[in-house]
Amino acid sequence: ILYSQQRKVLRRNSGMQKSKLAQQNISSGAMNPWLKAGVLLLASNLAVGANMYGVYLFGKNSWLSWLLIYGPILAITSVICRDQYSFTFAFSTWLAIAHGLAHVIFPFLDEHLGVVKSVSVWEDQTLHLGQAILFATILRGEKSNYFRAGALLFILANVVNVIAGYLCWGKACHEVYVWLSLAPALASGLHFATGALFQQPNNVTRRGFLLQGCSSIITFFLFKASDDMLMLFARCRFFELYFIAPHYIGYFVSRYQSNGHGHRLLREICELIGVFPGKAGQTYKSKPKEWIEGFNTMASKSFMVDFSKQA
């Protein structure tokens, strides 16, 4: 009887160890990097689609739609500041919120009229320039001179696009601006990926940026070819949600990876959603004299995670 019980205990412990090892492998990026990047981006697209459907049901201008779009991201942003996340991710959430509000203040894409050339566009394009700079900042550690030159050219292309948006929007040279807007379209896709790929290893992050960059170029030509699709997406406030919803994936996945397990279920859930700081959290610097210290802590943290250092 004792022998039989020992066998059961050994099998149970072996199963728990295998499960724990599998979880560590997934968290540390042992999953195929293309597959992991694709899964995170797919989840982000599903999050965008689910929120768009909610806006469609509630009505574009319903207060429920406003709550659905901006409520969760504002809550997440407060947790990011409290737990002193990487400044690049914090800035990414602020940029997503600012871009969404820019489409509200400057509605140059309308659900009934399509492209509204009487509304200025350069303000929105300035935020896309910020997205390009954010992308270059995240990958600033890349040693390839070709990448550095490409990143600089990418930023300059977005600068030229802002100028073209100011000078050519709705004027004789409008078509010139349209083709230049491929640069901010690419910046949009890279910002989308930024939200989804937070705290992933370098190999996953780079592949995710590549996948979403290609997808954003395809989306650019789809919108360019079809005003009906553009108007449908405007009705569901896609251009606000596109940058906000992916941050939910990056936020929850990063907390799941960093907080660990072994607590009671209720506490694990509270740590996951941000009610409790969790294992990786730090005390919020509430005193003004401590704000600089808190900012320096956030600035010192990397957007990507290096599991080799953790080991």
C-alpha positions as CSV (number, residue, x, y, z in Angstrom):
1,I,0.0,0.0,0.0
2,L,2.8,2.4,0.9
3,Y,4.6,1.5,-2.3
4,S,1.5,2.3,-4.4
5,Q,1.0,5.6,-2.6
6,Q,4.6,6.6,-3.2
7,R,4.2,5.8,-6.9
8,K,1.2,8.0,-7.1
9,V,3.0,10.9,-5.4
10,L,6.0,10.5,-7.7
11,R,3.7,10.6,-10.8
12,R,1.9,13.6,-9.5
13,N,5.1,15.5,-8.7
14,S,6.5,14.5,-12.1
15,G,3.4,15.9,-13.8
16,M,3.6,19.2,-11.8
17,Q,7.3,19.6,-12.7
18,K,6.6,19.0,-16.4
19,S,3.7,21.5,-16.3
20,K,5.9,24.1,-14.6
21,L,8.7,23.5,-17.1
22,A,6.3,23.9,-20.0
23,Q,5.1,27.2,-18.5
24,Q,8.6,28.4,-18.0
25,N,9.5,27.5,-21.6
26,I,6.5,29.5,-22.9
27,S,7.3,32.5,-20.6
28,S,11.0,32.5,-21.6
29,G,10.3,32.5,-25.3
30,A,11.1,28.8,-25.9
31,M,8.0,28.7,-28.1
32,N,8.8,29.2,-31.7
33,P,9.3,33.0,-32.0
34,W,7.3,33.3,-35.3
35,L,4.4,31.4,-33.7
36,K,4.5,33.3,-30.4
37,A,4.6,36.7,-32.3
38,G,1.7,35.6,-34.5
39,V,-0.4,34.5,-31.6
40,L,0.1,37.8,-29.8
41,L,-0.7,39.8,-32.9
42,L,-3.8,37.6,-33.6
43,A,-5.0,38.1,-30.0
44,S,-4.5,41.9,-30.4
45,N,-6.6,41.9,-33.7
46,L,-9.3,39.9,-31.9
47,A,-9.3,42.5,-29.1
48,V,-9.7,45.3,-31.6
49,G,-12.5,43.4,-33.3
50,A,-14.3,42.7,-30.1
51,N,-14.1,46.3,-29.0
52,M,-15.3,47.5,-32.5
53,Y,-18.3,45.1,-32.2
54,G,-19.1,46.6,-28.8
55,V,-19.0,50.1,-30.2
56,Y,-21.3,49.0,-33.1
57,L,-23.8,47.6,-30.6
58,F,-23.7,50.6,-28.2
59,G,-23.6,53.2,-30.9
60,K,-20.7,55.3,-32.0
61,N,-21.4,58.3,-29.7
62,S,-22.9,56.4,-26.8
63,W,-21.3,57.0,-23.4
64,L,-20.9,53.2,-23.1
65,S,-18.7,53.3,-26.2
66,W,-16.5,56.1,-24.7
67,L,-16.2,54.0,-21.5
68,L,-15.4,50.9,-23.5
69,I,-12.7,52.6,-25.5
70,Y,-10.9,54.8,-22.9
71,G,-11.9,53.3,-19.5
72,P,-9.6,50.2,-19.5
73,I,-6.6,51.9,-21.1
74,L,-6.8,54.7,-18.5
75,A,-6.9,52.1,-15.7
76,I,-4.0,50.2,-17.2
77,T,-2.0,53.4,-17.6
78,S,-2.4,54.2,-13.9
79,V,-1.2,50.7,-13.0
80,I,1.8,51.1,-15.3
81,C,2.8,54.3,-13.4
82,R,2.2,52.8,-10.0
83,D,4.3,49.7,-10.8
84,Q,6.9,51.7,-12.6
85,Y,6.8,49.8,-15.9
86,S,9.3,50.5,-18.7
87,F,8.9,54.2,-19.8
88,T,8.7,53.2,-23.5
89,F,5.5,51.1,-22.8
90,A,4.0,53.9,-20.6
91,F,4.7,56.4,-23.4
92,S,3.2,54.0,-25.9
93,T,-0.1,53.9,-24.0
94,W,-0.1,57.7,-23.7
95,L,0.5,57.9,-27.5
96,A,-2.4,55.5,-28.2
97,I,-4.8,57.6,-26.1
98,A,-3.6,60.9,-27.7
99,H,-4.1,59.4,-31.2
100,G,-7.6,58.3,-30.3
101,L,-8.5,61.7,-29.1
102,A,-6.9,63.3,-32.2
103,H,-9.4,61.4,-34.4
104,V,-12.2,62.8,-32.2
105,I,-11.0,66.4,-32.3
106,F,-10.0,66.2,-36.0
107,P,-12.5,63.8,-37.6
108,F,-11.0,63.7,-41.1
109,L,-12.3,60.2,-41.5
110,D,-16.1,60.0,-41.3
111,E,-18.6,57.2,-41.4
112,H,-20.9,59.0,-43.9
113,L,-18.5,61.1,-46.0
114,G,-15.3,59.0,-45.9
115,V,-12.3,61.3,-46.2
116,V,-13.2,64.8,-45.1
117,K,-10.6,67.1,-46.7
118,S,-12.0,70.2,-45.0
119,V,-10.6,68.9,-41.6
120,S,-6.8,69.3,-41.1
121,V,-4.7,66.1,-40.9
122,W,-1.2,67.2,-39.9
123,E,-2.0,67.0,-36.2
124,D,-2.8,63.3,-36.5
125,Q,0.3,62.8,-38.7
126,T,2.5,64.3,-36.0
127,L,1.4,61.5,-33.6
128,H,2.3,59.0,-36.3
129,L,5.8,60.6,-36.3
130,G,5.9,59.9,-32.6
131,Q,5.1,56.3,-33.3
132,A,8.1,56.1,-35.7
133,I,10.4,57.6,-33.1
134,L,9.0,55.1,-30.5
135,F,9.8,52.2,-32.7
136,A,13.3,53.4,-33.4
137,T,13.8,53.9,-29.6
138,I,12.7,50.4,-28.7
139,L,15.2,48.9,-31.2
140,R,18.0,51.4,-30.5
141,G,20.3,48.6,-29.4
142,E,20.4,47.1,-32.9
143,K,24.0,47.1,-34.1
144,S,23.3,46.9,-37.8
145,N,24.3,50.1,-39.6
146,Y,21.7,49.3,-42.3
147,F,18.9,49.1,-39.6
148,R,20.1,52.4,-38.1
149,A,20.1,54.1,-41.5
150,G,16.7,52.6,-42.3
151,A,15.2,53.8,-39.0
152,L,16.5,57.3,-39.6
153,L,15.1,57.3,-43.1
154,F,11.8,56.1,-41.7
155,I,11.6,58.9,-39.2
156,L,12.5,61.5,-41.9
157,A,9.8,60.1,-44.2
158,N,7.3,60.7,-41.4
159,V,8.6,64.2,-40.9
160,V,8.1,64.9,-44.7
161,N,4.6,63.4,-44.4
162,V,3.7,65.8,-41.6
163,I,4.8,68.7,-43.8
164,A,3.0,67.3,-46.8
165,G,-0.1,66.9,-44.7
166,Y,0.0,70.6,-43.7
167,L,0.7,71.9,-47.3
168,C,-1.1,69.4,-49.5
169,W,-4.1,68.0,-47.7
170,G,-7.2,68.8,-49.8
171,K,-5.1,70.8,-52.3
172,A,-3.7,70.3,-55.8
173,C,-0.8,68.1,-54.5
174,H,-3.2,66.0,-52.4
175,E,-2.2,62.8,-54.3
176,V,1.4,63.4,-53.4
177,Y,0.5,63.4,-49.7
178,V,-1.6,60.2,-50.2
179,W,1.5,58.2,-51.3
180,L,3.7,59.7,-48.7
181,S,1.2,58.5,-46.1
182,L,2.5,55.0,-46.5
183,A,5.1,56.0,-44.0
184,P,2.6,56.8,-41.2
185,A,0.6,53.7,-42.1
186,L,3.7,51.6,-41.5
187,A,4.3,53.5,-38.2
188,S,0.7,52.6,-37.2
189,G,1.3,48.9,-37.7
190,L,4.6,49.1,-35.7
191,H,2.8,50.9,-32.8
192,F,0.1,48.2,-32.9
193,A,2.8,45.6,-32.5
194,T,4.4,47.7,-29.7
195,G,1.3,47.3,-27.6
196,A,1.2,43.5,-28.2
197,L,4.9,42.6,-27.8
198,F,5.7,44.2,-24.5
199,Q,8.2,42.2,-22.4
200,Q,8.9,39.6,-25.1
201,P,12.4,38.5,-26.0
202,N,14.2,40.1,-28.8
203,N,13.7,37.4,-31.3
204,V,9.9,37.4,-30.8
205,T,9.7,41.3,-30.9
206,R,11.6,41.6,-34.1
207,R,9.5,39.0,-35.9
208,G,6.3,40.6,-34.5
209,F,7.3,44.0,-35.9
210,L,8.1,42.4,-39.3
211,L,4.7,40.6,-39.5
212,Q,2.7,43.6,-38.4
213,G,4.6,45.9,-40.6
214,C,3.8,43.8,-43.7
215,S,0.1,43.6,-42.5
216,S,-0.1,47.4,-42.1
217,I,1.2,48.0,-45.7
218,I,-1.5,45.6,-47.0
219,T,-4.2,47.5,-44.9
220,F,-3.0,50.8,-46.4
221,F,-3.8,49.7,-49.9
222,L,-7.1,48.2,-48.8
223,F,-8.2,51.5,-47.3
224,K,-6.9,53.4,-50.3
225,A,-9.0,51.2,-52.7
226,S,-12.2,51.1,-50.7
227,D,-14.0,54.1,-49.1
228,D,-16.8,51.7,-48.0
229,M,-14.4,49.8,-45.8
230,L,-13.0,53.1,-44.4
231,M,-16.5,54.4,-43.5
232,L,-17.4,51.1,-41.9
233,F,-14.3,51.2,-39.7
234,A,-14.9,54.9,-38.9
235,R,-18.4,53.9,-37.7
236,C,-16.9,51.4,-35.2
237,R,-14.2,53.9,-34.1
238,F,-11.5,51.6,-35.4
239,F,-8.9,54.4,-35.7
240,E,-9.1,55.0,-32.0
241,L,-9.2,51.3,-30.9
242,Y,-6.4,50.1,-33.3
243,F,-3.6,51.4,-31.0
244,I,-5.4,51.1,-27.7
245,A,-6.6,47.4,-27.7
246,P,-3.2,45.7,-28.4
247,H,-1.8,47.2,-25.1
248,Y,-4.3,45.0,-23.2
249,I,-2.5,41.9,-24.6
250,G,0.9,43.2,-23.8
251,Y,-0.1,44.3,-20.4
252,F,-1.9,41.1,-19.3
253,V,0.7,38.7,-20.9
254,S,3.6,40.6,-19.2
255,R,1.9,40.4,-15.8
256,Y,1.2,36.7,-16.2
257,Q,4.8,36.1,-17.1
258,S,6.3,38.2,-14.3
259,N,4.0,37.6,-11.3
260,G,4.5,33.9,-11.0
261,H,2.1,31.5,-9.3
262,G,1.5,29.7,-6.1
263,H,-0.9,32.2,-4.5
264,R,-4.5,31.8,-4.0
265,L,-6.6,32.1,-7.1
266,L,-8.3,35.3,-6.0
267,R,-4.9,37.0,-5.3
268,E,-3.5,35.8,-8.6
269,I,-6.5,37.4,-10.5
270,C,-6.1,40.6,-8.5
271,E,-2.4,40.7,-9.4
272,L,-3.1,39.9,-13.0
273,I,-5.6,42.7,-13.5
274,G,-3.5,45.2,-11.5
275,V,-5.4,45.6,-8.2
276,F,-2.3,44.4,-6.4
277,P,1.2,45.3,-7.6
278,G,2.3,41.7,-7.9
279,K,5.8,40.3,-7.8
280,A,7.3,42.8,-10.3
281,G,5.5,45.8,-8.9
282,Q,7.0,48.7,-7.0
283,T,5.5,51.3,-4.7
284,Y,4.1,54.4,-6.4
285,K,6.2,57.5,-5.8
286,S,3.4,59.7,-4.4
287,K,5.7,62.5,-3.1
288,P,6.7,65.1,-5.7
289,K,10.3,64.8,-4.5
290,E,10.3,61.1,-5.4
291,W,8.9,61.6,-8.9
292,I,12.3,62.0,-10.5
293,E,13.5,58.8,-8.8
294,G,10.4,57.0,-10.1
295,F,10.9,58.3,-13.6
296,N,14.5,57.2,-13.6
297,T,13.4,53.8,-12.6
298,M,11.0,53.6,-15.5
299,A,13.5,54.9,-17.9
300,S,16.1,52.3,-16.8
301,K,13.8,49.4,-17.7
302,S,13.9,47.7,-21.1
303,F,10.9,47.3,-23.3
304,M,12.0,43.7,-24.2
305,V,12.9,41.1,-21.6
306,D,16.2,39.3,-21.5
307,F,15.5,35.9,-20.0
308,S,19.2,35.0,-20.0
309,K,19.8,37.6,-17.3
310,Q,16.9,36.3,-15.3
311,A,18.3,32.9,-15.4
